[in-house]
Amino acid sequence: SWPYQWADDALRASKLAHAGLAPGKMSEQTNRKGERREVWALALPPDYAQSSAALAKTQLTKSGYRLAALLQAIWP
């Protein structure tokens, strides 16, 4: 069914989007309310901005086609 196919595609895309990311050392930060949070720095590959932008554009294009197909199925 469509939802399962779309979810599988999103999982494949997320693996591509996160390829090459490496979590760094954990540290604590305090927010404005005084609450402590654990945060991790991320090491990004040099081409991350370009590759992630291209992947995002592809996923947005797919989502537009999928929305159109869904609306056509609902309102023929």
Contacts in CASP RR format, 6 or more apart in sequence:
PFRMAT RR
TARGET T0000
AUTHOR 0000-0000-0000
METHOD contacts of the structure
MODEL  1
SWPYQWADDALRASKLAHAGLAPGKMSEQTNRKGERREVWALALPPDYAQ
SSAALAKTQLTKSGYRLAALLQAIWP
2 66 0 8 1.000
2 69 0 8 1.000
2 70 0 8 1.000
6 66 0 8 1.000
9 62 0 8 1.000
10 59 0 8 1.000
13 55 0 8 1.000
13 58 0 8 1.000
13 59 0 8 1.000
16 55 0 8 1.000
17 52 0 8 1.000
17 55 0 8 1.000
20 44 0 8 1.000
20 45 0 8 1.000
20 48 0 8 1.000
21 42 0 8 1.000
21 43 0 8 1.000
21 44 0 8 1.000
21 45 0 8 1.000
21 48 0 8 1.000
22 42 0 8 1.000
22 43 0 8 1.000
23 40 0 8 1.000
23 41 0 8 1.000
23 42 0 8 1.000
23 43 0 8 1.000
24 40 0 8 1.000
24 41 0 8 1.000
24 42 0 8 1.000
24 43 0 8 1.000
25 40 0 8 1.000
25 41 0 8 1.000
26 38 0 8 1.000
26 39 0 8 1.000
26 40 0 8 1.000
27 38 0 8 1.000
27 39 0 8 1.000
27 40 0 8 1.000
27 41 0 8 1.000
28 36 0 8 1.000
28 37 0 8 1.000
28 38 0 8 1.000
28 39 0 8 1.000
29 36 0 8 1.000
29 37 0 8 1.000
29 39 0 8 1.000
30 36 0 8 1.000
30 37 0 8 1.000
31 37 0 8 1.000
45 51 0 8 1.000
END
